[in-house]
Amino acid sequence: MSTETRGRLKILGLSSVTLAVVGSLAGWSAMRSVADAGVYITANIILLTVGAVALYVGFRRADR
């Protein structure tokens, strides 16, 4: 994997995790029902999963 691709994965991972954190903070204050909570929680789980995988691949050692 090239250095450029690894850098892009790091950026994707960090931005996904940041978006999930900011979204959860904004989402909790905007929730009006249980259905809203389900949508926010599902979206944050997806963002955190994508971010975690991208960060893992971006930061793992290059010799693998």
C-alpha positions as YAML, in Angstrom:
chain: A
units: angstrom
residues:
- id: 1
  name: MET
  ca: [0.00, 0.00, 0.00]
- id: 2
  name: SER
  ca: [1.40, 3.37, -0.96]
- id: 3
  name: THR
  ca: [2.20, 6.14, 1.48]
- id: 4
  name: GLU
  ca: [-0.38, 8.36, -0.20]
- id: 5
  name: THR
  ca: [-3.14, 5.78, 0.30]
- id: 6
  name: ARG
  ca: [-2.15, 5.32, 3.94]
- id: 7
  name: GLY
  ca: [-2.30, 9.09, 4.46]
- id: 8
  name: ARG
  ca: [-5.74, 9.26, 2.93]
- id: 9
  name: LEU
  ca: [-6.95, 6.43, 5.17]
- id: 10
  name: LYS
  ca: [-5.64, 8.29, 8.22]
- id: 11
  name: ILE
  ca: [-7.53, 11.42, 7.16]
- id: 12
  name: LEU
  ca: [-10.69, 9.39, 6.46]
- id: 13
  name: GLY
  ca: [-10.44, 7.68, 9.85]
- id: 14
  name: LEU
  ca: [-9.85, 10.85, 11.82]
- id: 15
  name: SER
  ca: [-12.63, 12.73, 10.03]
- id: 16
  name: SER
  ca: [-15.09, 9.85, 10.50]
- id: 17
  name: VAL
  ca: [-14.39, 9.61, 14.21]
- id: 18
  name: THR
  ca: [-14.58, 13.40, 14.59]
- id: 19
  name: LEU
  ca: [-17.86, 13.52, 12.70]
- id: 20
  name: ALA
  ca: [-19.30, 10.77, 14.89]
- id: 21
  name: VAL
  ca: [-18.33, 12.60, 18.09]
- id: 22
  name: VAL
  ca: [-19.65, 15.96, 16.89]
- id: 23
  name: GLY
  ca: [-22.79, 14.30, 15.51]
- id: 24
  name: SER
  ca: [-23.48, 12.56, 18.77]
- id: 25
  name: LEU
  ca: [-23.10, 15.78, 20.75]
- id: 26
  name: ALA
  ca: [-25.42, 17.65, 18.38]
- id: 27
  name: GLY
  ca: [-27.75, 14.68, 18.07]
- id: 28
  name: TRP
  ca: [-28.44, 14.22, 21.76]
- id: 29
  name: SER
  ca: [-29.67, 17.78, 22.09]
- id: 30
  name: ALA
  ca: [-31.85, 17.55, 18.97]
- id: 31
  name: MET
  ca: [-33.56, 14.22, 19.70]
- id: 32
  name: ARG
  ca: [-37.29, 14.29, 20.10]
- id: 33
  name: SER
  ca: [-38.24, 10.62, 20.05]
- id: 34
  name: VAL
  ca: [-36.93, 7.08, 20.38]
- id: 35
  name: ALA
  ca: [-36.85, 6.76, 16.58]
- id: 36
  name: ASP
  ca: [-34.52, 9.76, 16.39]
- id: 37
  name: ALA
  ca: [-32.27, 8.10, 18.96]
- id: 38
  name: GLY
  ca: [-32.10, 4.94, 16.87]
- id: 39
  name: VAL
  ca: [-31.09, 6.90, 13.78]
- id: 40
  name: TYR
  ca: [-28.37, 8.84, 15.61]
- id: 41
  name: ILE
  ca: [-26.98, 5.76, 17.34]
- id: 42
  name: THR
  ca: [-26.93, 3.74, 14.10]
- id: 43
  name: ALA
  ca: [-25.23, 6.54, 12.16]
- id: 44
  name: ASN
  ca: [-22.62, 7.00, 14.89]
- id: 45
  name: ILE
  ca: [-21.88, 3.25, 15.04]
- id: 46
  name: ILE
  ca: [-21.36, 3.20, 11.26]
- id: 47
  name: LEU
  ca: [-19.10, 6.27, 11.36]
- id: 48
  name: LEU
  ca: [-17.06, 4.94, 14.26]
- id: 49
  name: THR
  ca: [-16.64, 1.55, 12.57]
- id: 50
  name: VAL
  ca: [-15.50, 3.10, 9.29]
- id: 51
  name: GLY
  ca: [-13.18, 5.41, 11.18]
- id: 52
  name: ALA
  ca: [-11.69, 2.64, 13.29]
- id: 53
  name: VAL
  ca: [-11.01, 0.39, 10.29]
- id: 54
  name: ALA
  ca: [-9.49, 3.26, 8.30]
- id: 55
  name: LEU
  ca: [-7.28, 4.28, 11.22]
- id: 56
  name: TYR
  ca: [-6.17, 0.69, 11.80]
- id: 57
  name: VAL
  ca: [-5.21, 0.20, 8.16]
- id: 58
  name: GLY
  ca: [-3.64, 3.65, 7.93]
- id: 59
  name: PHE
  ca: [-1.48, 3.30, 11.03]
- id: 60
  name: ARG
  ca: [-0.47, -0.36, 10.89]
- id: 61
  name: ARG
  ca: [3.12, -1.13, 10.05]
- id: 62
  name: ALA
  ca: [4.11, -0.84, 6.40]
- id: 63
  name: ASP
  ca: [6.01, -4.14, 6.32]
- id: 64
  name: ARG
  ca: [2.88, -6.30, 6.47]
...
